[in-house]
Amino acid sequence: MNVSPPKSVADRVFDTMQQEILSLELPPNTRISEAEVASRLSVSRQPVREAFRRLANLGFLSIRPQSGTTVTLISEDAVLKSRFIRIALETQTCRAACHAANADGLATLEQLIVQQRQAISDGDRHRFHILDDLFHQRICALANVEFAWEIISDHKAHMDRVRMLSLDATSQKRALAEHIAILAAISSGNADLAAQAMTSHLTRIEVLIAQLKQQSHEWFTDRST
């Protein structure tokens, strides 16, 4: 059995900071400092500096020596690039899942649907977000392409900020209905329908961006032409 090496202090700081940015605990334009984060997380400044660098490379922090460090605006271009990668991978994953599906794998997805419905009922937005990701991850596992989720995870973070900003009860119910449609298509073995359902599900991010820009335009950068 492969055992992952323990995470370094810098890894843990990175994970914490990234989650705070993606969950909008640290919204766009928030000013942060190495000293403040180091004190809050009870670590030295060196791992914080390394985590800041990694987050800047991913496009989540803007580090300017003269003006300090701020959480970046949500890049519409970055979100749409993430969406392109997800559609390309996850439509093929759905097709593969239709051919590789087994009773245990489908039962796992059914149970995740039940848990998502309960999270909506409980008003637990954070848990729904986790279960949403787990649903997509388990489709990859069902298709015997777990590596695909690793690639998706590396590229979906920019989409996550939009998802968290828009994840109200109505959005959660719509996502749940789309998950149910995806699962029904996979269960039926209809690869074309499964791919279509997944594409429709992931494409909705464009509608969400348009809606959110009307409400919080100052949090977004405009698309490049």
C-alpha positions as CSV (number, residue, x, y, z in Angstrom):
1,M,0.0,0.0,0.0
2,N,1.3,3.4,-0.9
3,V,1.6,5.8,2.0
4,S,1.7,9.5,1.3
5,P,4.6,11.4,2.9
6,P,3.6,13.7,5.8
7,K,2.8,17.2,4.7
8,S,5.3,19.9,5.5
9,V,4.4,23.0,7.4
10,A,4.4,25.0,4.2
11,D,2.0,22.4,2.6
12,R,-0.4,22.8,5.6
13,V,-0.2,26.6,5.4
14,F,-0.9,26.4,1.6
15,D,-3.8,24.1,2.1
16,T,-5.3,26.4,4.8
17,M,-4.8,29.5,2.8
18,Q,-6.1,28.0,-0.4
19,Q,-9.3,26.8,1.3
20,E,-9.9,30.2,2.9
21,I,-9.5,31.8,-0.6
22,L,-11.7,29.3,-2.3
23,S,-14.4,29.4,0.4
24,L,-14.3,33.2,0.2
25,E,-13.4,33.5,3.9
26,L,-10.6,35.6,2.2
27,P,-12.6,37.4,-0.5
28,P,-11.0,39.2,-3.5
29,N,-9.0,42.3,-2.7
30,T,-8.4,41.2,0.9
31,R,-5.0,42.4,2.1
32,I,-2.9,39.9,4.0
33,S,0.6,39.8,5.4
34,E,3.1,37.0,6.2
35,A,3.3,38.2,9.8
36,E,-0.4,38.1,10.3
37,V,-0.8,34.6,8.8
38,A,2.2,33.3,10.6
39,S,0.8,34.5,13.9
40,R,-2.7,33.2,13.3
41,L,-1.4,29.7,12.2
42,S,1.3,29.6,14.9
43,V,4.1,29.0,12.4
44,S,7.3,30.9,11.3
45,R,7.2,33.3,8.4
46,Q,9.3,31.0,6.1
47,P,6.6,28.4,5.4
48,V,4.1,31.2,5.0
49,R,6.4,32.9,2.4
50,E,6.6,29.6,0.5
51,A,2.8,29.1,0.6
52,F,2.3,32.7,-0.6
53,R,4.6,32.1,-3.5
54,R,2.7,28.9,-4.5
55,L,-0.6,30.7,-4.3
56,A,0.7,33.6,-6.4
57,N,1.9,31.1,-9.1
58,L,-1.6,29.7,-9.2
59,G,-3.1,33.1,-9.6
60,F,-4.7,33.5,-6.2
61,L,-2.4,36.1,-4.6
62,S,-0.9,39.2,-6.0
63,I,2.5,40.0,-4.2
64,R,3.8,43.5,-4.7
65,P,6.8,44.6,-2.6
66,Q,5.7,48.2,-2.6
67,S,2.0,47.7,-1.9
68,G,1.7,44.4,-0.1
69,T,-0.1,41.1,-0.8
70,T,-3.8,40.9,-1.8
71,V,-6.2,38.1,-2.8
72,T,-6.6,38.4,-6.5
73,L,-9.9,39.1,-8.3
74,I,-11.7,36.2,-9.8
75,S,-10.4,35.7,-13.3
76,E,-13.1,34.9,-15.8
77,D,-10.5,33.7,-18.2
78,A,-9.0,31.3,-15.6
79,V,-12.5,30.0,-14.7
80,L,-13.3,29.3,-18.4
81,K,-10.0,27.5,-18.9
82,S,-10.8,25.3,-15.9
83,R,-14.2,24.6,-17.3
84,F,-12.7,23.6,-20.7
85,I,-10.3,21.1,-19.0
86,R,-13.1,19.7,-16.8
87,I,-15.5,19.2,-19.7
88,A,-12.8,17.5,-21.8
89,L,-11.9,15.1,-19.1
90,E,-15.2,14.5,-17.4
91,T,-17.3,13.8,-20.5
92,Q,-14.8,11.1,-21.4
93,T,-14.9,9.9,-17.8
94,C,-18.7,9.6,-18.0
95,R,-18.4,7.6,-21.2
96,A,-15.9,5.2,-19.6
97,A,-18.0,4.9,-16.5
98,C,-21.0,3.7,-18.7
99,H,-18.9,0.8,-19.8
100,A,-17.2,0.0,-16.5
101,A,-20.1,0.6,-14.1
102,N,-20.8,-2.0,-11.5
103,A,-23.4,-2.4,-8.8
104,D,-21.2,-1.3,-5.9
105,G,-20.0,1.8,-7.8
106,L,-23.5,2.9,-8.7
107,A,-24.7,2.3,-5.2
108,T,-21.9,4.6,-3.9
109,L,-23.1,7.3,-6.3
110,E,-26.7,6.8,-5.2
111,Q,-25.7,7.2,-1.6
112,L,-23.9,10.4,-2.4
113,I,-27.1,11.7,-4.0
114,V,-28.9,10.9,-0.7
115,Q,-26.2,12.7,1.3
116,Q,-26.3,15.8,-1.0
117,R,-30.1,16.0,-0.5
118,Q,-29.6,15.8,3.2
119,A,-27.0,18.6,3.1
120,I,-29.4,20.8,1.3
121,S,-32.1,20.1,3.8
122,D,-29.7,20.9,6.7
123,G,-28.6,24.1,5.0
124,D,-25.0,22.9,5.1
125,R,-23.4,24.6,2.1
126,H,-19.8,23.5,3.0
127,R,-20.8,19.8,3.2
128,F,-22.7,20.0,-0.1
129,H,-19.6,21.4,-1.8
130,I,-17.5,18.5,-0.4
131,L,-20.1,15.9,-1.5
132,D,-20.3,17.6,-4.9
133,D,-16.6,17.1,-5.5
134,L,-16.8,13.5,-4.1
135,F,-19.6,12.7,-6.6
136,H,-17.3,13.7,-9.5
137,Q,-14.3,11.9,-8.0
138,R,-16.3,8.7,-7.6
139,I,-17.4,8.8,-11.2
140,C,-13.6,8.8,-12.1
141,A,-13.1,5.8,-9.7
142,L,-16.1,4.0,-11.3
143,A,-14.5,4.5,-14.7
144,N,-11.2,3.2,-13.4
145,V,-9.5,6.5,-14.2
146,E,-8.7,7.9,-10.8
147,F,-5.8,9.8,-12.2
148,A,-8.2,12.0,-14.1
149,W,-9.5,13.4,-10.8
150,E,-5.9,14.3,-9.8
151,I,-5.7,16.4,-13.0
152,I,-9.1,17.9,-12.5
153,S,-8.3,18.9,-8.9
154,D,-5.2,20.7,-10.0
155,H,-7.2,22.9,-12.4
156,K,-10.6,23.4,-10.9
157,A,-9.7,25.8,-8.1
158,H,-10.7,28.9,-10.0
159,M,-14.1,27.4,-10.7
160,D,-14.5,26.7,-7.0
161,R,-14.5,30.4,-6.0
162,V,-17.4,31.0,-8.4
163,R,-19.2,27.8,-7.1
164,M,-18.9,28.9,-3.5
165,L,-20.0,32.5,-4.3
166,S,-23.1,31.1,-6.0
167,L,-23.9,28.1,-3.8
168,D,-27.3,29.1,-2.4
169,A,-30.2,26.7,-1.9
170,T,-31.5,27.2,-5.4
171,S,-28.1,26.5,-7.0
172,Q,-27.6,23.4,-4.8
173,K,-30.9,22.0,-5.8
174,R,-30.1,22.6,-9.5
175,A,-26.7,20.9,-9.1
176,L,-28.4,18.0,-7.3
177,A,-30.9,17.6,-10.2
178,E,-28.0,17.6,-12.7
179,H,-26.2,15.0,-10.6
180,I,-29.3,12.8,-10.6
181,A,-29.5,13.1,-14.4
182,I,-25.8,12.2,-14.8
183,L,-26.2,9.2,-12.6
184,A,-29.3,8.1,-14.5
185,A,-27.5,8.3,-17.8
186,I,-24.5,6.3,-16.5
187,S,-26.8,3.7,-14.9
188,S,-28.6,3.3,-18.3
189,G,-25.2,2.7,-20.0
190,N,-26.0,5.5,-22.5
191,A,-22.6,7.1,-23.1
192,D,-23.8,9.9,-25.3
193,L,-26.5,10.9,-22.8
194,A,-24.0,10.7,-19.9
195,A,-21.5,13.0,-21.7
196,Q,-24.3,15.4,-22.6
197,A,-25.5,15.6,-19.0
198,M,-22.0,16.2,-17.7
199,T,-21.4,18.9,-20.4
200,S,-24.6,20.7,-19.5
201,H,-23.8,20.5,-15.8
202,L,-20.3,22.0,-16.2
203,T,-21.3,24.6,-18.8
204,R,-23.7,26.3,-16.3
205,I,-20.7,28.1,-14.8
206,E,-21.0,30.7,-17.6
207,V,-24.5,31.6,-16.5
208,L,-23.3,31.8,-12.9
209,I,-20.5,34.2,-13.9
210,A,-22.9,36.5,-15.7
211,Q,-25.3,36.6,-12.7
212,L,-22.5,37.1,-10.2
213,K,-20.8,39.9,-12.2
214,Q,-24.1,41.8,-12.0
215,Q,-24.1,41.5,-8.2
216,S,-20.4,41.7,-7.4
217,H,-18.6,43.0,-10.5
218,E,-15.8,44.4,-8.4
219,W,-14.7,40.9,-7.5
220,F,-14.1,39.9,-11.2
221,T,-11.6,40.7,-13.9
222,D,-13.0,41.2,-17.4
223,R,-12.4,38.6,-20.1
224,S,-9.4,39.2,-22.4
225,T,-10.3,39.7,-26.0
